Amino acid sequence: MRSMKFIGAGHGRTEIDMRRDFDRKIVLEDGAEYYGYGFGDTEVQSVCEIVFNTSMVGYQEIISDPSYTNQTVVMTYPLIGNYGIADEDFESRTPTIGGLVVREYNDNPSNFRYTKTLSEILEENHIPGISGVDTRRITRSIRDLGSRRVIITSADTPTEEALRIIAASPVPHDAVPKVSCRKKWYSRTSNHKFNVVAVDCGIKLNIVRSLNARGCNVTVVPWNTASSEIEKMKPDGIFLSNGPGDPEDVTPVIELVRELRGRYPIFGICLGHQMISLAYGARTYKLKFGHRGGNHPVKNLETGKLEITSQNHSYAVDEESLAGTGLEVTHINLLDGTVEGVESKKDRVFSVQYHPESAPGPQDSTYLFDKFINMMKENADA
């Protein structure tokens, strides 16, 4: 095709002269299309939900965060790939992100720790990437019109065919079973003080590291593990992880909370927060375009302090629906007023919508892991 770039079909077109022909494009379900250059797996065709992330660093942690399963992520920071991939920085063993969209991709990393390029790790895991597109325009489109479905495909694919493929691709409801471990695994630490069972709905590895660092032996179990099996492990506390998709699809974990609340301290993050709220009778709803980035301000209602947080979620807890559930709101988002934390002091159950383990992001909220430790101490002394 010609060396021209057409941006945002139906929303005005811009032509930018480029040095080489475009070989890939993304097409949104409303017909908007953006041409660019492929990296990663340049053969695979991927239909996902398109979202954006405002983090300036941390692309490796983002692509390996299981919460991005079935999502194509637009990075708003313009230069991606410049420090490569380091073996120690993965948040899951196998990246399951749906696709990656960047303004400029750098395939020549400058980092003594790097072992692979970003393109190489995407190619190994059959994940498509596209660069050279106007990420600012796409981000504004998502912000104004909301998250939509998108396909990354060949630049030669007719728009009508791309739209037919999107329409024929069902919205997945099996994201958590896809990313959860198949059998339990262990992460031990010397001189441990507590035994924590972590229910894996797509757990980030830095959560496990954060618990290990505070003297917890962690047993990670599949998402559908029965409460009776967890009781046999004699945990001091139970952790509910982050993960992808609609929380209402994860009924086994919701039932697990109902069966074990009040018997063990329970701490939930992100999807875990939503499932705890559903277990107590609250409702969740999907946000227009979600919260994703490392700069989201949250207010702790107990201390009055502001926390800058790392976030990645499409759903939120309906504040009005919390009335009469026994859960109290503990944190709110200062950008849109959404619920960011709840707690039942009576049951020793609490959760937050954001990511105190960061990776990537600020570490203002690591005290929440200490709170979990103190809850387990109090429960043991009771």
Secondary structure, 3 states (H helix, E strand, C coil): CCCCCCECCCCCCCCCCCCCCCCEEEEECCCCEEEEEEEECCCCCEEEEEEEECCCCCHHHHHCCHHHECEEEEECCCEECCCCECHHHCCCCCCCECEEECCEECCCCCCCCCCECHHHHHHHCCCEEEECCCHHHHHHHHHHHCCCEEEEEECCCCHHHHHHHHHHCCCCCCHHHHHCCCCCEEECCCCCCEEEEEEECCCCHHHHHHHHHCCEEEEEEECCCCHHHHHHCCCCEEEECCCCCCHHHCHHHHHHHHHHECCECEEEECHHHHHHHHHCCCCEEEEEEEEEEEEEEEEECCCCCEEEEEEEEEEEECCHHHCCCCCEEEEEECCCCCEEEEEECCCCEEEECCCCCCCCCCCCCCHHHHHHHHHHHHHHHC
